[in-house]
Amino acid sequence: MPNFFSIIVDKSALQALTAHEAEWLFHHFRVNVPPVFFAELLGDLKKEKGFSTGTAAGDVKMLSSKIESAFIDLNADAHALVVMELKGATFPLDGRPVLERVEYIRDPRGGFGAYIDQTPMQRVMDRWQAGDFKGMEEAFAKVWRDQLAAIDLQKIIASTKHVRDKSCDTPQAVMKFVNWILFKPNQNYANLVRWMDTIGFPSNLQKEVVARWKASGRPPSGEFAPYTAHAARLEVFFYLAVAHHVISTRSSNRIDMEYFMYLPFTRVFASSDKLHADLFPVFAREDQVFISGADLKASLAEMADYYDQMAEEKKSEGSFTYADYPPVHMDNAVTKAYDKVMPNWRDGANQPRPPRDPEADKKILEHLRPMMDAIKAHNRRMGRE
């Protein structure tokens, strides 16, 4: 299996890739597909004309042909994750995707295993790749709260005159203002309530969250609800950035901002959108990488050409050997991302692996068999078989 880590690629960047370039994207990265990606696709279906094929449906179908389903993760909906966190769920914010409907099944030997059946977002994906756009839209409507189209950005400007600060003329200045509003020092209770109010969490449920916070020993609010803090920060940032003309009133900007809700669940973010490029440094962690759509395309094209020209003898070793990692001699956006995330990846990369040991493989299968049997039994209990 290739040595890959997570990347989120927005529609604009994926659309610019040829099918051959996209093949190597999915080979060298684990692509995290957030629900907002499908929101962009459905927006395209409503257009009168297509950019690449002449029809909107043709463009959307062509894009689906570039997706390698075996190498993607369908991230759980961000707004559902906020609710889950406030109800007590925990999940990492370190670049790993958070998947829908992970079921933990007890191993007969006493341990647990994670099992993922077809999720609601997987059904959306399947309908998209089959060209069933009506079914795709119906399936997506069940898992996506389409609140974005109803937002009147001009109204935001008109209603926020009283909170404007002339010094807020850059993303960094707006973020400083946001942090002053939402993250008061030594006010953990007030901050937590403020975040819940910001995201519209029901007041009757807030009491339960506060009770759980108190029962947990009143920890710092940022440790108790880190993803809720991230969501609240994004929400206030967007409104203040629009009010201060740092973000324009273009309607698509609201959907573009939604991608940042999923930033905690990736190591790399690739986009051709200027808004994403401008705001990435404001929201990103130190260990995250931004790749412009143009740089991603150029890097993958360079790699595809290199692999195409490779000697047949070398290719016969299989792409999981000769391309286990990107080409070590290259210095492009993809290899630089690897340098940042996996600093020593070039050492011994793309070398033939020792032959597999049949006895070792047999032991692995024997170890897995009880868990596989437990999954089958679980599916029977759930009426899936």
Number of C-alpha atoms within 10 A of each C-alpha: 10 18 17 19 18 21 30 28 25 23 20 15 20 24 21 17 21 14 16 13 22 22 16 19 28 20 22 23 21 23 28 28 23 27 21 22 19 20 17 17 21 20 12 18 18 11 12 10 15 16 13 14 13 11 16 21 21 16 19 24 19 17 21 19 14 20 19 16 16 10 15 17 21 20 22 21 20 22 14 13 19 22 16 14 17 23 15 12 11 14 14 12 16 14 20 20 27 23 17 20 14 13 14 13 16 15 16 11 8 6 10 13 14 12 14 11 12 10 15 16 25 18 15 23 22 16 19 23 20 13 17 14 19 12 16 21 18 12 18 23 13 11 15 17 11 10 8 14 10 8 11 11 19 14 11 15 18 10 11 14 11 7 10 13 14 8 10 19 14 16 22 14 16 24 21 14 17 21 13 11 13 20 19 11 9 10 12 18 15 15 20 26 18 17 23 24 14 18 19 10 15 10 12 8 12 17 12 13 20 16 11 16 21 12 10 10 8 14 14 16 21 15 9 20 23 20 23 25 24 19 22 24 22 21 18 20 21 22 19 25 22 20 25 23 14 17 21 16 17 10 15 13 18 19 15 17 18 20 19 20 21 26 25 20 23 22 24 26 26 23 22 21 16 11 15 20 17 11 16 18 15 14 18 17 15 8 12 21 22 20 21 19 24 15 17 26 22 17 20 24 18 15 20 18 12 12 17 10 9 12 9 9 8 13 16 10 14 12 16 17 18 20 23 19 23 23 18 14 8 14 11 16 20 24 20 15 18 23 14 16 16 14 11 11 17 16 9 10 17 19 14 14 9 6 6 8 8 9 9 10 11 11 11 11 12 11 11 12 12 14 21 15 13 16 20 14 15 17 13 11 10 9 8 10 9
